[in-house]
């Protein structure tokens, strides 16, 4: 059976995937949820470090893998998948989908920072921007474990874009308040397939069963 590797976004940790993992397990999928070293209590790692962790994790999995990145997670999966041979499909969930030579800064058209040391501030109003379609209690529960994120992770540029050689699906979240849907549409135009979900930036929390069914549909249709 296909394994689904779920790669978290900035400021998050692997436990953010718990609801979606349960739904995918119910459908018969195995899951892996690696921790990106660019996010944590005192992180210093960059995007290339994240990609190296993912590549090592991918190499340890027997059989085909669907590699899904959420938000920032789309950047390191783009690089990591290029170096291994078992990734059947890339899924970008409301995610950055860089080409070679791009970073999060370049995708937004922002000049590279002069100093890439230190931490990038948490997104404004995370309760609204990340979890706007969650009830208040669940949104507060999602915000409380958020951690620090390095500037390096947002500034380092991708060396190789794996979506140029591996089939890719982009899932646009149509009511997203963190990555504007218009920007998602631009990036999704690079993908082999586009799917859409109504709702906000974090459907793995707000609608995990629906998202799991969509992932299953993407895998089966491929």
KAGI-V690579 format. One record per residue. RES is the residue in one small letter. PHI is phi in degrees with one decimal (999 if undefined). NEAR is the number of other ideal C-beta (glycine too) atoms within 10 Angstrom. D_FIRST is the distance of its C-alpha to the first C-alpha in Angstrom with 2 decimals. Layout:
res:RES phi:PHI near:NEAR d_first:D_FIRST
res:RES phi:PHI near:NEAR d_first:D_FIRST
This chain:
res:x phi:999 near:10 d_first:0.00
res:x phi:-64.8 near:17 d_first:3.77
res:x phi:-95.2 near:19 d_first:6.46
res:x phi:-105.3 near:26 d_first:9.62
res:x phi:-97.2 near:23 d_first:12.80
res:x phi:-107.6 near:24 d_first:15.81
res:x phi:-113.5 near:31 d_first:19.18
res:x phi:-72.8 near:22 d_first:22.28
res:x phi:-91.2 near:26 d_first:25.53
res:x phi:-61.8 near:26 d_first:29.03
res:x phi:69.5 near:24 d_first:30.68
res:x phi:-102.1 near:24 d_first:27.48
res:x phi:-132.3 near:15 d_first:25.47
res:x phi:-59.1 near:17 d_first:21.84
res:x phi:-66.1 near:11 d_first:22.90
res:x phi:-67.0 near:20 d_first:23.39
res:x phi:-89.6 near:23 d_first:19.67
res:x phi:-55.3 near:12 d_first:19.84
res:x phi:-64.7 near:17 d_first:20.11
res:x phi:-68.1 near:25 d_first:17.26
res:x phi:-57.2 near:21 d_first:14.95
res:x phi:-59.7 near:13 d_first:16.00
res:x phi:-69.1 near:20 d_first:15.28
res:x phi:-67.7 near:24 d_first:11.73
res:x phi:-61.6 near:13 d_first:11.14
res:x phi:-63.6 near:10 d_first:12.87
res:x phi:-89.7 near:14 d_first:10.50
res:x phi:98.6 near:9 d_first:7.54
res:x phi:-90.4 near:18 d_first:6.47
res:x phi:-84.9 near:15 d_first:7.57
res:x phi:-132.9 near:17 d_first:10.66
res:x phi:-129.9 near:19 d_first:13.35
res:x phi:-132.6 near:18 d_first:16.85
res:x phi:-67.0 near:19 d_first:19.25
res:x phi:-92.4 near:16 d_first:22.97
res:x phi:-83.1 near:28 d_first:24.99
res:x phi:-71.3 near:16 d_first:28.27
res:x phi:-75.9 near:28 d_first:30.30
res:x phi:-118.1 near:24 d_first:30.14
res:x phi:166.9 near:16 d_first:31.78
res:x phi:-72.1 near:6 d_first:35.15
res:x phi:-135.1 near:8 d_first:36.78
res:x phi:-77.8 near:18 d_first:34.46
res:x phi:-131.9 near:13 d_first:35.76
res:x phi:-74.9 near:18 d_first:32.70
res:x phi:-113.8 near:21 d_first:32.17
res:x phi:-60.9 near:27 d_first:29.45
res:x phi:-64.3 near:18 d_first:29.20
res:x phi:-65.1 near:19 d_first:28.64
res:x phi:-59.1 near:28 d_first:25.83
res:x phi:-62.4 near:25 d_first:24.21
res:x phi:-64.9 near:17 d_first:24.69
res:x phi:-62.1 near:19 d_first:22.95
res:x phi:-65.1 near:26 d_first:19.89
res:x phi:-61.4 near:18 d_first:19.95
res:x phi:-65.4 near:13 d_first:20.19
res:x phi:-65.5 near:19 d_first:17.29
res:x phi:-61.1 near:22 d_first:15.08
res:x phi:-65.5 near:12 d_first:16.43
res:x phi:-87.0 near:8 d_first:15.41
res:x phi:-98.5 near:15 d_first:11.62
res:x phi:-86.3 near:7 d_first:9.98
res:x phi:93.1 near:10 d_first:7.58
res:x phi:-71.3 near:14 d_first:7.63
res:x phi:-127.8 near:22 d_first:9.05
res:x phi:-101.1 near:22 d_first:10.73
res:x phi:-106.1 near:29 d_first:14.03
res:x phi:-112.2 near:28 d_first:16.16
res:x phi:-116.9 near:28 d_first:19.79
res:x phi:-106.7 near:28 d_first:22.32
res:x phi:56.1 near:26 d_first:26.00
res:x phi:-54.9 near:26 d_first:27.13
res:x phi:-56.0 near:27 d_first:23.56
res:x phi:-64.1 near:28 d_first:23.35
res:x phi:-73.5 near:31 d_first:25.87
res:x phi:-65.8 near:29 d_first:24.28
res:x phi:-66.4 near:31 d_first:20.83
res:x phi:-62.2 near:31 d_first:22.89
res:x phi:-83.8 near:24 d_first:24.30
res:x phi:-63.2 near:30 d_first:21.50
res:x phi:-68.1 near:29 d_first:19.00
res:x phi:-70.7 near:20 d_first:21.80
res:x phi:-100.2 near:17 d_first:21.92
res:x phi:-128.3 near:18 d_first:18.41
res:x phi:-114.8 near:8 d_first:16.42
res:x phi:-108.0 near:14 d_first:12.72
res:x phi:-89.6 near:23 d_first:13.07
res:x phi:-82.3 near:16 d_first:12.14
res:x phi:-155.6 near:23 d_first:13.95
res:x phi:-102.8 near:26 d_first:16.46
res:x phi:-121.3 near:28 d_first:17.27
res:x phi:-103.2 near:29 d_first:20.81
res:x phi:-100.5 near:29 d_first:21.58
res:x phi:44.6 near:28 d_first:25.39
res:x phi:-120.1 near:27 d_first:25.22
res:x phi:-71.3 near:28 d_first:27.46
res:x phi:-127.1 near:25 d_first:26.44
res:x phi:-79.4 near:23 d_first:28.90
res:x phi:-93.5 near:16 d_first:29.97
res:x phi:-55.8 near:14 d_first:31.19
res:x phi:83.9 near:11 d_first:34.22
res:x phi:-109.6 near:16 d_first:33.48
res:x phi:-127.9 near:21 d_first:33.18
res:x phi:-62.6 near:21 d_first:33.25
res:x phi:-60.8 near:17 d_first:37.02
res:x phi:-68.5 near:16 d_first:37.21
res:x phi:-61.5 near:19 d_first:34.91
res:x phi:-85.4 near:11 d_first:37.40
res:x phi:71.8 near:6 d_first:40.35
res:x phi:-101.5 near:12 d_first:41.57
res:x phi:-59.8 near:7 d_first:43.44
res:x phi:-59.7 near:12 d_first:41.85
res:x phi:-69.5 near:14 d_first:43.18
res:x phi:-68.9 near:5 d_first:45.92
res:x phi:-119.7 near:7 d_first:44.62
res:x phi:-96.7 near:16 d_first:40.88
res:x phi:-78.2 near:9 d_first:41.45
res:x phi:90.0 near:12 d_first:41.08
res:x phi:-114.0 near:15 d_first:39.02
res:x phi:-91.7 near:20 d_first:38.26
res:x phi:-60.5 near:10 d_first:39.54
res:x phi:-59.8 near:16 d_first:37.25
res:x phi:-53.0 near:18 d_first:36.94
res:x phi:-62.1 near:9 d_first:39.85
res:x phi:45.6 near:12 d_first:39.54
res:x phi:-59.0 near:17 d_first:35.89
res:x phi:-58.9 near:13 d_first:36.05
res:x phi:-84.3 near:15 d_first:36.78
res:x phi:-72.5 near:17 d_first:35.04
res:x phi:-96.6 near:26 d_first:31.67
res:x phi:-131.6 near:23 d_first:31.60
res:x phi:-63.3 near:19 d_first:34.13
res:x phi:-104.5 near:20 d_first:32.36
res:x phi:-101.2 near:20 d_first:31.85
res:x phi:-58.5 near:10 d_first:34.53
res:x phi:-53.4 near:9 d_first:36.96
res:x phi:-63.5 near:8 d_first:35.85
res:x phi:-70.3 near:14 d_first:32.15
res:x phi:-65.0 near:20 d_first:33.23
res:x phi:-62.7 near:12 d_first:35.48
res:x phi:-66.6 near:13 d_first:32.71
res:x phi:-77.7 near:19 d_first:30.53
res:x phi:-72.0 near:16 d_first:33.49
res:x phi:-59.2 near:7 d_first:34.68
res:x phi:-89.3 near:11 d_first:32.01
res:x phi:-60.7 near:17 d_first:32.16
res:x phi:-121.5 near:15 d_first:33.09
res:x phi:-79.3 near:17 d_first:34.89
res:x phi:-137.4 near:23 d_first:33.67
res:x phi:-80.9 near:27 d_first:35.26
res:x phi:-64.1 near:18 d_first:37.16
res:x phi:-52.9 near:23 d_first:35.79
res:x phi:-63.5 near:26 d_first:32.26
res:x phi:-84.6 near:24 d_first:33.69
res:x phi:-96.7 near:19 d_first:36.09
res:x phi:-72.1 near:25 d_first:34.17
res:x phi:-97.4 near:18 d_first:33.23
res:x phi:-70.5 near:23 d_first:30.05
res:x phi:-84.6 near:14 d_first:30.57
res:x phi:-135.0 near:16 d_first:27.85
res:x phi:-98.4 near:20 d_first:26.09
res:x phi:-65.3 near:21 d_first:22.52
res:x phi:-67.7 near:24 d_first:22.30
res:x phi:-75.0 near:12 d_first:24.82
res:x phi:-124.9 near:11 d_first:22.38
res:x phi:-116.7 near:19 d_first:18.89
res:x phi:-55.3 near:16 d_first:18.29
res:x phi:-134.6 near:25 d_first:19.05
res:x phi:-125.2 near:25 d_first:19.36
res:x phi:-109.5 near:25 d_first:22.12
res:x phi:-103.4 near:24 d_first:22.32
res:x phi:-86.9 near:22 d_first:26.04
res:x phi:-96.6 near:26 d_first:27.28
res:x phi:-74.0 near:13 d_first:30.46
res:x phi:-114.9 near:12 d_first:32.60
res:x phi:-69.3 near:24 d_first:31.78
res:x phi:-107.0 near:18 d_first:34.73
res:x phi:-103.7 near:21 d_first:33.35
res:x phi:-111.7 near:22 d_first:32.25
res:x phi:-53.5 near:10 d_first:34.37
res:x phi:-53.2 near:16 d_first:32.60
res:x phi:-63.3 near:9 d_first:34.94
res:x phi:-69.7 near:14 d_first:33.65
res:x phi:-59.9 near:24 d_first:30.03
res:x phi:-59.7 near:14 d_first:31.01
res:x phi:-61.5 near:12 d_first:32.53
res:x phi:-69.8 near:21 d_first:29.49
res:x phi:-63.7 near:21 d_first:27.13
res:x phi:-61.4 near:10 d_first:29.25
res:x phi:-81.6 near:16 d_first:27.68
res:x phi:-80.9 near:19 d_first:24.13
res:x phi:-73.2 near:13 d_first:22.76
res:x phi:-148.2 near:15 d_first:22.09
res:x phi:-121.9 near:16 d_first:23.72
res:x phi:-122.2 near:16 d_first:22.78
res:x phi:-135.9 near:15 d_first:25.09
res:x phi:-128.0 near:19 d_first:25.24
res:x phi:-70.8 near:12 d_first:28.59
res:x phi:116.6 near:19 d_first:29.37
res:x phi:-91.6 near:23 d_first:29.81
res:x phi:-71.5 near:26 d_first:28.30
res:x phi:-125.7 near:28 d_first:25.90
res:x phi:-67.6 near:23 d_first:23.88
res:x phi:-67.2 near:22 d_first:21.37
res:x phi:-102.6 near:22 d_first:24.43
res:x phi:-84.6 near:22 d_first:26.30
res:x phi:-149.7 near:21 d_first:23.66
res:x phi:-61.2 near:19 d_first:20.27
res:x phi:-67.5 near:13 d_first:19.16
res:x phi:-65.1 near:14 d_first:20.23
res:x phi:-66.9 near:24 d_first:18.57
res:x phi:-61.0 near:23 d_first:15.16
res:x phi:-63.5 near:14 d_first:15.70
res:x phi:-67.5 near:19 d_first:16.73
res:x phi:-60.2 near:26 d_first:13.74
res:x phi:-59.9 near:17 d_first:11.55
res:x phi:-63.3 near:12 d_first:14.23
res:x phi:-62.3 near:18 d_first:14.26
res:x phi:-64.2 near:19 d_first:10.63
res:x phi:-68.3 near:8 d_first:11.14
res:x phi:-69.8 near:8 d_first:14.62
res:x phi:-73.4 near:14 d_first:13.77
